[in-house]
Amino acid sequence: MSKIIITTTDTRVTAESLQTVLQSYFGKNNVVIGFESFITSQDNPAGDVHHAVSNCKAVLVLIGENWLQNGWAEDVTNPLRVAITSALSLNKPLLIVSVSDAPLPPADKLPESLKPIAGRIPVPLRATHQRSDSIAIANLLEGFFDKDEVSQSVYSVNLASRGKLELASGWDRFGAYMIDAILLYLVNLALEQVAREQVRNAFTMAEVDQIILTYLIIRLIFYLSYQFVSNYFGGQTIGKMIFGIRVVRTNGEKLRLVDAAARAFGYFISGLFLGLGFAWAFVDERKQGWHDKIAKTLVIKSR
């Protein structure tokens, strides 16, 4: 497992606390702060930093109120600038972490090579929720170890609303589920009325059985299609749109076909035992239902 590199300029204590949590997930030797251990050449320290970033799994950039202090961003040889520039050019997972709600610097305050980070969604790391936020970051990072090459994550979404990435609450999920359940019930009611009319016009029991079987199959296909299409195209059912939440993979990326299919079928598992799998999201540390566990997904706030 390659290393996770944590960078900081003004939040060292917070970085060390986050490092402790991440080390419990990924191993003590796999999470480091800074670049001192990577620089072995006095002649080409920038090359050492670039090499370290090219071989790591993810770079975390902790941003505090005074992140741009000392003018490091204007120095093209500064290890932090080299690391961020390298991560961007190599398309490495680059998580921007807002410490205690510190705002991201606007693009006009950054040199050209660093401007892309101004449009990323920061992951919160609040002093009042430091432990839970650190665990949430660890959960997101887990996804980057599912495959060898990781495409740019959801954090590259333009920050037009300057929102924060947060897990959706159990109540938001319940509200979205109820709206979807009502919509699906109305569609099912219409399908049932058509089936009843056909049954009344049937001449034999074989025809009745065929009509009922067709009705059940269409009902199942519609239910699965609603969940599958909503998950794959944007991660939002109508209920989730109304409540401003959406489904992503545990690494923050949009769902693939296999993820959307697994989550749709996982709904049946969550529905067992009086819907205990859905209620699990209220007590789970990652706010996951059983279908989320099966598909390796999270539900986040989208606004």
Rosetta blueprint (number, residue, H / E / L):
1 M L
2 S L
3 K L
4 I E
5 I E
6 I E
7 T E
8 T L
9 T L
10 D L
11 T L
12 R H
13 V H
14 T H
15 A H
16 E H
17 S H
18 L H
19 Q H
20 T H
21 V H
22 L H
23 Q H
24 S H
25 Y H
26 F H
27 G L
28 K H
29 N H
30 N H
31 V E
32 V E
33 I E
34 G L
35 F L
36 E L
37 S L
38 F L
39 I L
40 T L
41 S L
42 Q L
43 D L
44 N L
45 P H
46 A H
47 G H
48 D H
49 V H
50 H H
51 H H
52 A H
53 V H
54 S H
55 N H
56 C L
57 K L
58 A E
59 V E
60 L E
61 V E
62 L E
63 I E
64 G L
65 E L
66 N L
67 W L
68 L L
69 Q H
70 N H
71 G H
72 W H
73 A H
74 E H
75 D L
76 V L
77 T L
78 N L
79 P H
80 L H
81 R H
82 V H
83 A H
84 I H
85 T H
86 S H
87 A H
88 L H
89 S H
90 L L
91 N L
92 K L
93 P L
94 L E
95 L E
96 I E
97 V E
98 S E
99 V E
100 S L
101 D L
102 A L
103 P L
104 L L
105 P L
106 P L
107 A H
108 D H
109 K H
110 L L
111 P L
112 E H
113 S H
114 L H
115 K H
116 P H
117 I H
118 A H
119 G H
120 R L
121 I L
122 P L
123 V E
124 P E
125 L E
126 R L
127 A H
128 T H
129 H H
130 Q H
131 R H
132 S H
133 D H
134 S H
135 I H
136 A H
137 I H
138 A H
139 N H
140 L H
141 L H
142 E H
143 G H
144 F H
145 F H
146 D L
147 K L
148 D L
149 E L
150 V L
151 S L
152 Q L
153 S L
154 V H
155 Y H
156 S H
157 V L
158 N L
159 L L
160 A L
161 S L
162 R L
163 G L
164 K L
165 L L
166 E L
167 L E
168 A L
169 S L
170 G H
171 W H
172 D H
173 R H
174 F H
175 G H
176 A H
177 Y H
178 M H
179 I H
180 D H
181 A H
182 I H
183 L H
184 L H
185 Y H
186 L H
187 V H
188 N H
189 L H
190 A H
191 L H
192 E H
193 Q H
194 V H
195 A H
196 R H
197 E H
198 Q H
199 V H
200 R H
201 N L
202 A L
203 F L
204 T L
205 M H
206 A H
207 E H
208 V H
209 D H
210 Q H
211 I H
212 I H
213 L H
214 T H
215 Y H
216 L H
217 I H
218 I H
219 R H
220 L H
221 I H
222 F H
223 Y H
224 L H
225 S H
226 Y H
227 Q H
228 F H
229 V H
230 S H
231 N H
232 Y H
233 F L
234 G L
235 G L
236 Q L
237 T L
238 I H
239 G H
240 K H
241 M H
242 I H
243 F H
244 G L
245 I E
246 R E
247 V E
248 V E
249 R E
250 T L
251 N L
252 G L
253 E L
254 K L
255 L L
256 R L
257 L H
258 V H
259 D H
260 A H
261 A H
262 A H
263 R H
264 A H
265 F H
266 G H
267 Y H
268 F H
269 I H
270 S H
271 G L
272 L H
273 F H
274 L H
275 G H
276 L H
277 G H
278 F H
279 A H
280 W H
281 A H
282 F H
283 V H
284 D L
285 E L
286 R L
287 K L
288 Q L
289 G L
290 W H
291 H H
292 D H
293 K H
294 I H
295 A H
296 K L
297 T E
298 L E
299 V E
300 I E
301 K E
302 S L
303 R L
